[in-house]
Amino acid sequence: MIIKQTENIYYLPCDEETDRPVLGYISGKNRSLMIDAGSSKRHCELFFKLLKELNLKYPDYVVLTHYDWDHSYGLHSIDSISFACTDTNNQLKKMMSWKWTDQDMKNREINGDESPFCNKMIKKEYPNRDIIIKMADIEFEKHLKIDLGGISCELFKVNEYHTKDSVVIYIPEEKYLFLGDCIYASSRHNDETKQKLLKDLIYTIEKIDFNFCIIGHEKKPITKEILMVSLKKKLSGYNIKPSLI
């Protein structure tokens, strides 16, 4: 079911069965906005069905937090104006040429374009491999503000602790922050790089004036205080030996 957080903020919780992420919904006086496009048409259809049951209108806009399949592969099935940062669209353009045989998927694991876990979940979400990938309609570089009428969404590109195109969505009037997957470390980085990137990410997030945040694969929102304690604990967990130079 869709959870109502405030008069303007709703979300569909993540689903571990096929690693579906949180889908967000921001309702303004004039427009509404969906956060992330989901992993498939079926994921989106569930979301829109639940919105209708709550008498919430179809979203005017949809924003991608990053290119990962579970956040973007449902985009083709959404009849809304879509937004993504340039790096996200560049990656989606590359993925549009991907083939979906077992061997092609295995090859992407070998060359690092996809993880074994993601391929496993893709096969569960798409038993027939009927995958359609679409680029977003409108690109931005680092920052974009979208006015929904009485409430706004500010899109910020952050660093590549998770992916190089990670974007967070801030709703200043409600002091809520949608983080997507930006706080989950990429396996492509070594511990030293992870520590450096996480330190920078903590600095960026800490400067934002929010009370609660919603994270891509967490069941419930958490407070800023809990998030910062968690991230700083994770930062201290990287046991990097000091340089002898």
C-alpha positions as CSV (number, residue, x, y, z in Angstrom):
1,M,0.0,0.0,0.0
2,I,1.0,3.6,-0.5
3,I,2.0,5.4,2.7
4,K,1.0,9.0,3.4
5,Q,3.8,10.9,5.1
6,T,2.4,14.4,5.0
7,E,-0.4,16.2,3.1
8,N,1.9,16.4,0.1
9,I,4.2,13.4,0.3
10,Y,3.5,9.7,-0.3
11,Y,5.5,6.7,-1.1
12,L,5.2,3.0,-2.1
13,P,7.6,1.0,0.0
14,C,10.3,-1.1,-1.5
15,D,9.8,-4.8,-2.2
16,E,12.6,-7.2,-1.7
17,E,11.1,-10.0,-3.8
18,T,12.6,-8.5,-7.0
19,D,14.4,-5.6,-5.4
20,R,11.9,-3.0,-6.3
21,P,12.8,0.4,-4.8
22,V,10.7,3.0,-3.1
23,L,8.5,5.1,-5.5
24,G,7.7,8.6,-4.3
25,Y,4.8,10.9,-5.0
26,I,4.7,14.7,-4.3
27,S,1.4,16.5,-4.7
28,G,1.2,20.2,-5.3
29,K,-1.7,22.6,-5.9
30,N,-1.1,22.6,-9.7
31,R,1.1,19.5,-10.5
32,S,2.3,16.2,-9.1
33,L,5.6,14.5,-9.4
34,M,6.7,10.8,-9.2
35,I,10.1,10.0,-7.8
36,D,11.8,7.1,-9.8
37,A,10.2,5.2,-12.6
38,G,10.2,1.7,-11.1
39,S,11.7,-1.5,-12.4
40,S,9.0,-2.4,-14.9
41,K,5.6,-1.7,-16.3
42,R,4.0,-4.0,-13.7
43,H,5.7,-2.0,-10.9
44,C,4.3,1.3,-12.3
45,E,0.9,-0.1,-12.9
46,L,0.7,-1.2,-9.3
47,F,1.7,2.3,-8.2
48,F,-0.8,4.1,-10.4
49,K,-3.6,1.7,-9.3
50,L,-2.8,2.5,-5.6
51,L,-2.7,6.3,-6.4
52,K,-6.2,6.1,-8.0
53,E,-7.5,4.3,-4.9
54,L,-6.4,7.3,-2.8
55,N,-7.9,9.7,-5.4
56,L,-4.5,11.0,-6.2
57,K,-4.1,12.1,-9.8
58,Y,-1.7,10.6,-12.3
59,P,1.7,12.3,-12.0
60,D,2.5,15.2,-14.3
61,Y,6.3,14.6,-13.9
62,V,8.6,11.8,-13.1
63,V,12.2,12.2,-11.9
64,L,15.0,9.5,-12.0
65,T,17.4,9.4,-9.1
66,H,19.9,7.4,-11.2
67,Y,20.1,4.9,-14.1
68,D,20.0,1.5,-12.2
69,W,17.5,-0.8,-13.8
70,D,15.1,-1.0,-10.8
71,H,14.8,2.8,-10.8
72,S,14.5,3.4,-14.6
73,Y,13.2,0.5,-16.6
74,G,9.6,1.3,-16.0
75,L,10.0,4.8,-17.6
76,H,8.7,3.7,-21.0
77,S,5.3,2.9,-19.5
78,I,4.8,6.3,-17.8
79,D,2.8,9.0,-19.7
80,S,4.4,11.9,-17.8
81,I,7.2,14.4,-18.6
82,S,10.4,12.8,-17.4
83,F,13.6,14.4,-15.9
84,A,17.0,13.0,-15.4
85,C,20.6,14.3,-15.1
86,T,22.7,14.2,-18.3
87,D,24.8,11.3,-16.9
88,T,21.7,9.2,-16.3
89,N,20.5,9.7,-19.9
90,N,23.9,8.9,-21.3
91,Q,23.9,5.6,-19.5
92,L,20.3,4.8,-20.5
93,K,21.2,5.5,-24.1
94,K,24.0,2.9,-23.8
95,M,21.7,0.4,-22.1
96,M,19.1,0.7,-24.9
97,S,21.5,-1.3,-27.1
98,W,21.8,-4.2,-24.6
99,K,20.6,-7.6,-25.5
100,W,19.0,-9.9,-22.9
101,T,20.1,-13.5,-23.6
102,D,21.7,-15.3,-20.7
103,Q,25.1,-15.0,-22.4
104,D,24.8,-11.3,-22.9
105,M,23.8,-10.8,-19.3
106,K,26.7,-13.0,-18.2
107,N,29.1,-11.0,-20.3
108,R,27.9,-7.8,-18.6
109,E,28.7,-9.4,-15.3
110,I,32.2,-10.2,-16.5
111,N,32.9,-6.7,-17.8
112,G,31.4,-5.0,-14.8
113,D,28.4,-3.4,-16.5
114,E,26.0,-5.3,-14.3
115,S,26.2,-7.3,-11.1
116,P,25.1,-10.9,-10.6
117,F,22.6,-9.8,-8.0
118,C,20.9,-7.3,-10.4
119,N,20.8,-9.9,-13.2
120,K,19.1,-12.4,-10.9
121,M,16.5,-9.8,-9.9
122,I,16.0,-8.7,-13.6
123,K,15.3,-12.3,-14.5
124,K,12.7,-12.5,-11.7
125,E,11.0,-9.2,-12.7
126,Y,11.2,-10.0,-16.4
127,P,10.7,-13.7,-16.9
128,N,10.0,-13.1,-20.7
129,R,12.9,-10.5,-21.0
130,D,10.4,-8.0,-22.5
131,I,12.6,-5.1,-21.4
132,I,12.1,-1.6,-22.9
133,I,14.5,1.2,-22.0
134,K,13.8,4.8,-22.6
135,M,15.7,8.0,-22.0
136,A,14.2,10.9,-20.0
137,D,12.6,13.8,-21.9
138,I,14.4,16.6,-20.1
139,E,18.1,16.7,-18.9
140,F,19.8,18.8,-16.3
141,E,23.4,19.0,-15.3
142,K,23.7,19.5,-11.5
143,H,20.6,21.2,-10.2
144,L,16.9,21.8,-11.1
145,K,14.0,23.2,-9.2
146,I,10.4,22.1,-10.2
147,D,7.5,24.1,-8.8
148,L,4.3,22.0,-8.3
149,G,2.3,24.9,-6.8
150,G,2.7,25.7,-3.1
151,I,5.4,23.0,-2.9
152,S,8.6,22.5,-4.9
153,C,11.1,19.7,-5.6
154,E,14.8,20.6,-5.8
155,L,17.0,18.1,-7.7
156,F,20.7,17.9,-6.7
157,K,23.4,15.8,-8.3
158,V,25.7,14.3,-5.6
159,N,28.9,12.4,-5.9
160,E,29.5,8.9,-7.2
161,Y,29.6,6.9,-3.9
162,H,26.8,4.8,-5.5
163,T,26.7,5.8,-9.2
164,K,28.2,8.7,-11.0
165,D,24.7,10.1,-11.8
166,S,23.1,10.0,-8.3
167,V,20.5,12.6,-7.7
168,V,18.6,13.5,-4.5
169,I,15.2,15.3,-4.3
170,Y,14.6,17.8,-1.6
171,I,11.2,19.2,-0.7
172,P,12.0,22.3,1.3
173,E,8.5,23.2,2.4
174,E,8.1,19.8,4.1
175,K,11.8,19.3,5.0
176,Y,11.9,15.9,3.4
177,L,14.7,14.4,1.3
178,F,14.5,11.5,-1.1
179,L,17.9,9.9,-1.3
180,G,17.4,7.2,-4.0
181,D,20.4,4.8,-3.6
182,C,23.1,7.4,-3.1
183,I,24.1,6.2,0.4
184,Y,24.9,2.6,-0.8
185,A,28.5,2.1,-1.8
186,S,29.4,1.0,-5.3
187,S,31.3,-2.3,-5.5
188,R,33.4,-0.6,-8.3
189,H,35.4,1.4,-5.7
190,N,38.1,0.2,-3.3
191,D,37.7,1.0,0.4
192,E,40.0,4.1,0.2
193,T,37.9,5.6,-2.5
194,K,34.7,4.7,-0.7
195,Q,35.9,6.4,2.4
196,K,36.8,9.6,0.5
197,L,33.5,9.7,-1.4
198,L,31.4,8.9,1.7
199,K,33.1,11.7,3.6
200,D,32.2,14.1,0.8
201,L,28.6,12.8,0.6
202,I,28.1,13.2,4.4
203,Y,29.3,16.8,4.1
204,T,26.8,17.4,1.2
205,I,23.8,15.8,2.9
206,E,24.5,17.4,6.3
207,K,24.2,20.9,4.8
208,I,20.6,20.2,3.6
209,D,17.9,21.4,6.0
210,F,15.7,18.3,6.3
211,N,14.0,16.5,9.1
212,F,13.2,13.1,7.4
213,C,14.6,11.2,4.5
214,I,13.3,8.3,2.4
215,I,15.9,5.9,1.0
216,G,15.5,3.7,-2.1
217,H,15.6,0.3,-0.4
218,E,14.6,1.0,3.2
219,K,11.1,0.2,4.5
220,K,10.5,3.4,6.5
221,P,11.7,7.0,6.5
222,I,14.3,8.0,9.1
223,T,15.3,11.2,10.8
224,K,18.3,13.3,9.7
225,E,19.9,12.6,13.0
226,I,19.6,8.8,12.6
227,L,20.9,9.0,9.0
228,M,24.0,11.0,9.9
229,V,24.9,8.7,12.9
230,S,24.5,5.7,10.5
231,L,26.6,7.3,7.8
232,K,29.4,8.4,10.2
233,K,29.5,4.9,11.7
234,K,29.9,3.5,8.2
235,L,32.6,6.0,7.5
236,S,34.6,4.9,10.6
237,G,34.2,1.3,9.5
238,Y,36.6,1.7,6.5
239,N,39.9,0.6,8.1
240,I,42.3,2.4,5.8
241,K,46.0,2.2,6.8
242,P,47.7,5.6,6.9
243,S,50.3,6.3,4.2
244,L,53.9,5.8,5.2
245,I,55.1,8.5,2.8
